[in-house]
């Protein structure tokens, strides 16, 4: 699991663009996702990483999450493999 911050609270369309860009770089296909205005969580599969788990009869080996923290004025990015088991 790797975590970092973007300065400021990224708007919804920018959050989605950042996730799309990251998944595109990894060659990952989205398997499932959860979204609301402050949290985005995308589970995906990329052949670039060997370990994986099964979910809904599909392989999954990376999860990307964004969380907007309005109090600290940051947007946290968390990337985990094969899944993120901590709250973000």
Helices and strands as residue ranges (DSSP letters): E 2-7, H 12-26, E 29-35, E 39-45, E 53-55, E 58-60, E 62-69, E 74-80
